[in-house]
Amino acid sequence: MSASDRTTTQAASSAPLIGITTYLEQAQTGVWDVPASFLPKVYLDAVTDAGGIAVLLPPQPVNRAVAAAVLSRLDGLIVSGGADVDPGLYGQPAHPRTGRPRTDRDAWEEALLTAAIDAELPFLGICRGAQLLNVALGGTLIQHLPEVVGDESYQPGEAVFGPKTVTVDGDSQLASVLAQDTPELPVHVYHHQAIDRVADGLVVTARTDEGVIEAVELPSVPFGLAVQWHPEEESADRRLFAGLVDAARRHRDGEPVAPAPPATSTASGTMNRSTTP
């Protein structure tokens, strides 16, 4: 084996394994039209760009033991974006615009998140992942955001992301990971639902000008962040994924991962509806 091959092998062996949850969707390829595990490649690129190894986690039958066994092989977890969370999980009937329940994915991801919290495994929730984290811990969702903000700017449709600017709490782990001089951050959003009542234990660390909650974190674990926007779409900005990969590496190696500092300015409550038309 050449020196360059040895260097490559050593680098790969030190890269943390990051599990990413996926869809189960009907997919066509060649002559086949079958249910398949599916995830946009941008998620994989975001992890590998940040120095991690991506491992796909499709929905499957799960219990606490299965979830713990899966996570015992991983160094970090990403709960990806996707379909609406079943409103029955937070005690509400479905809104006419809420998508059909995807109970297999809800159960799978809730079990993985619960196990990750128990094991203090570093995790990052993205879009649906942020919503599911809130619901799993006892919070609720706004089922159709346009009825609150008065427009479709958070989900323009036709696979077009909406540009928004969020204000990040400077005393948060999110701000520490982003390490930027200004509290304002331009992001890409694509969601017609949003966090409403914030679950006990979560703190809100970013909002838009309309008061929509765009980031939460869990200070009781060393690294537990969730954002409502889509950082995987920002190929020039991998800070969130780099933060997760670094935390995952430290967790694997038994090194301390600094817990999130307490967020005080937006620590709890519901979405600010003062701008509702």
ABEGO torsion letter per residue (X at the ends): XBAAAAAAAAAAAABBBBBBBBBBBBBBBEABBBBBBBBBAAAAAAAAAAGBBBBBBBBBBBBAAAAAAAAAABABBBBBBEBBBBAAAAGBBBBAABBBBBAAAAAAAAAAAAAAAAAGBBBBBBEAAAAAAAAAAGBBBBABAAAAAGBAAABAEGGBBBBBBBBBBAABAAAAAAGBABABBBBBBBBABBBBBBBBGBBBABBBAAGBBABBBBAABABBBBBABBAAABAABAAAAAAAAAAAAAAAAGBBBBBBBBBAABABEBBBAAABX
